[in-house]
Amino acid sequence: MFDADFFSGDFLATLQEFSRDQGDAGYHGDASLRVEIVTLTGDRLDTLQLTAVETGARLSTRDDRLAFVPYGQIAYIDVSALQDHRIAGFRLSSD
């Protein structure tokens, strides 16, 4: 069961360590992380910011939603490193 204490101490330290490890694995600097809160009903909330309060988590998501999820409705948290697949530069051929 998740609670406010879960999101403060060890979870935060683990995210920071994961980000550094991904940075050491070839990403530039600390890796950008994707944190998805997955609810018991299967909703995946791609989270930009999370605030832990006494009764649940307040989220702002990448698709501009604000949500409140009671801790009892959180099934799990999915954390992954974001990879930037864009081409580093752009060229326009001129003949």
C-alpha positions as CSV (number, residue, x, y, z in Angstrom):
1,M,0.0,0.0,0.0
2,F,1.3,3.4,-0.9
3,D,1.3,6.4,1.4
4,A,2.8,9.9,1.7
5,D,5.9,8.5,3.4
6,F,6.6,6.2,0.4
7,F,6.9,9.1,-2.0
8,S,9.3,11.1,0.1
9,G,12.3,9.2,1.4
10,D,13.4,6.0,-0.4
11,F,11.3,6.4,-3.5
12,L,12.9,9.8,-4.2
13,A,16.4,8.6,-3.6
14,T,15.8,5.5,-5.8
15,L,14.6,7.8,-8.7
16,Q,17.6,10.0,-8.4
17,E,19.9,6.9,-8.3
18,F,18.1,5.4,-11.4
19,S,18.5,8.7,-13.2
20,R,22.3,8.8,-12.5
21,D,22.7,5.2,-13.5
22,Q,21.0,5.8,-16.8
23,G,23.2,8.9,-17.3
24,D,26.3,6.7,-16.7
25,A,25.0,4.2,-19.3
26,G,25.3,6.6,-22.2
27,Y,22.7,9.3,-21.7
28,H,23.9,12.9,-21.6
29,G,24.0,13.9,-17.9
30,D,21.2,12.6,-15.7
31,A,18.6,10.8,-17.8
32,S,15.1,12.2,-18.0
33,L,12.7,9.9,-16.3
34,R,9.1,8.9,-17.2
35,V,7.0,8.2,-14.1
36,E,3.6,6.6,-14.8
37,I,1.1,6.0,-12.0
38,V,-1.0,3.0,-12.9
39,T,-4.4,2.7,-11.2
40,L,-6.2,-0.5,-10.3
41,T,-8.5,0.1,-13.3
42,G,-5.5,0.2,-15.6
43,D,-5.4,3.9,-16.3
44,R,-1.8,5.1,-16.9
45,L,-1.1,8.6,-15.8
46,D,2.1,9.9,-17.3
47,T,3.2,12.2,-14.5
48,L,5.1,15.5,-14.8
49,Q,4.8,16.4,-11.1
50,L,3.6,14.5,-8.1
51,T,2.6,15.9,-4.7
52,A,2.0,13.4,-1.9
53,V,-0.6,14.4,0.6
54,E,-2.1,12.6,3.5
55,T,-4.9,10.8,1.5
56,G,-3.5,10.4,-1.9
57,A,-1.3,11.7,-4.7
58,R,-1.9,15.0,-6.6
59,L,-0.6,14.7,-10.2
60,S,-0.1,16.9,-13.2
61,T,0.3,14.9,-16.3
62,R,2.0,15.3,-19.7
63,D,-1.4,15.7,-21.4
64,D,-2.2,18.8,-19.2
65,R,-4.5,17.0,-16.8
66,L,-4.7,17.5,-13.0
67,A,-5.6,14.4,-11.1
68,F,-6.0,13.2,-7.5
69,V,-5.5,9.5,-7.0
70,P,-6.2,8.0,-3.5
71,Y,-3.3,5.8,-2.4
72,G,-5.6,2.7,-2.3
73,Q,-6.3,3.1,-6.1
74,I,-2.6,3.0,-7.1
75,A,-1.7,-0.4,-8.5
76,Y,1.9,0.3,-9.2
77,I,4.4,2.9,-10.5
78,D,6.2,2.4,-13.8
79,V,9.5,4.3,-14.1
80,S,11.6,4.3,-17.3
81,A,14.3,6.5,-18.9
82,L,13.1,8.7,-21.8
83,Q,15.1,8.4,-24.9
84,D,15.4,11.2,-27.4
85,H,15.2,9.7,-30.8
86,R,15.4,13.0,-32.7
87,I,18.2,13.5,-35.1
88,A,20.9,15.7,-33.6
89,G,21.0,18.1,-36.4
90,F,19.1,19.2,-39.5
91,R,20.6,19.7,-42.9
92,L,19.1,21.1,-46.1
93,S,20.8,20.1,-49.3
94,S,21.6,22.9,-51.6
95,D,22.7,22.0,-55.1
